[in-house]
Amino acid sequence: MARTTTTKTSAKVPAKAVAAPKTTKPVAGAAPSRRGRPTRFLREVRTEMSKVTWPPRQELVQATMVVIVAVAIAASYIGVFDLIWSSLVNLARLG
């Protein structure tokens, strides 16, 4: 048995005309003047840095220690494999 569906036809409503917002900001893709770039950049950096949530000193020291330990473990792991491979190459007289 075939199923048929019906759709309701709706009356077309005319679209409302939306006025473009008036802004003084430069258009995307337009190059800003070179004169104000460094000062604008530094002002924006200062604004963004004020939004950063800085960790307490104890948490910072703990995170730093975790990174140092992880780097030491990775360095020893790579060092051991380098020692093994270099000794294997020397045994095979390929190096």
C-alpha positions as CSV (number, residue, x, y, z in Angstrom):
1,M,0.0,0.0,0.0
2,A,1.5,3.3,-1.0
3,R,1.6,6.1,1.5
4,T,0.9,9.6,0.2
5,T,1.5,12.7,2.0
6,T,0.0,16.1,1.6
7,T,1.6,19.4,2.3
8,K,-0.1,22.5,3.3
9,T,0.4,25.4,1.1
10,S,1.2,28.5,3.0
11,A,0.6,32.0,1.8
12,K,3.8,33.7,0.9
13,V,4.7,36.5,3.3
14,P,6.8,39.3,1.9
15,A,10.2,39.4,3.5
16,K,10.9,42.4,5.7
17,A,13.6,44.7,4.5
18,V,16.4,44.8,7.1
19,A,18.6,47.8,7.1
20,A,22.3,47.2,7.4
21,P,23.6,48.2,10.9
22,K,25.7,51.4,10.9
23,T,29.1,50.7,12.3
24,T,32.4,52.5,12.4
25,K,34.4,49.3,12.4
26,P,36.5,48.5,9.3
27,V,35.0,46.0,6.8
28,A,36.3,42.5,7.2
29,G,39.3,42.0,4.9
30,A,40.1,45.7,4.7
31,A,43.6,46.6,5.8
32,P,43.7,48.9,8.7
33,S,46.0,51.9,8.6
34,R,49.6,51.1,9.4
35,R,50.0,54.0,11.8
36,G,47.8,52.7,14.7
37,R,48.7,49.0,14.4
38,P,51.3,48.7,17.2
39,T,49.3,50.7,19.7
40,R,46.1,49.0,18.9
41,F,47.8,45.6,19.1
42,L,49.3,46.4,22.6
43,R,45.9,47.8,23.8
44,E,44.2,44.5,22.7
45,V,46.9,42.4,24.3
46,R,46.5,44.2,27.6
47,T,42.7,43.8,27.4
48,E,43.0,40.0,26.7
49,M,45.7,39.5,29.4
50,S,43.3,41.0,32.0
51,K,40.8,38.3,31.1
52,V,43.2,35.5,31.9
53,T,42.7,33.5,35.0
54,W,46.2,33.0,36.4
55,P,46.8,29.9,38.5
56,P,48.1,30.2,42.1
57,R,51.8,29.8,42.6
58,Q,51.6,26.3,44.2
59,E,49.6,25.0,41.3
60,L,52.1,26.5,38.8
61,V,55.0,24.9,40.6
62,Q,53.2,21.5,40.6
63,A,52.4,21.7,36.9
64,T,56.0,22.7,36.1
65,M,57.4,19.7,38.1
66,V,55.0,17.4,36.2
67,V,56.3,18.7,32.9
68,I,60.0,18.4,34.0
69,V,59.4,14.8,35.1
70,A,57.6,13.9,31.9
71,V,60.4,15.4,29.8
72,A,63.0,13.4,31.9
73,I,61.1,10.2,31.4
74,A,60.7,10.8,27.6
75,A,64.4,11.7,27.3
76,S,65.5,8.5,29.1
77,Y,63.2,6.4,27.0
78,I,64.5,7.8,23.8
79,G,68.1,7.6,25.1
80,V,67.8,3.9,26.0
81,F,66.4,3.1,22.5
82,D,69.2,5.2,20.9
83,L,71.8,3.3,22.8
84,I,70.2,-0.1,21.9
85,W,70.0,0.8,18.2
86,S,73.5,2.3,18.0
87,S,74.9,-0.9,19.6
88,L,73.0,-3.1,17.2
89,V,74.3,-1.1,14.2
90,N,77.9,-1.3,15.6
91,L,77.5,-5.1,16.0
92,A,76.3,-5.4,12.4
93,R,79.3,-3.2,11.3
94,L,76.9,-1.0,9.4
95,G,78.0,2.2,11.1
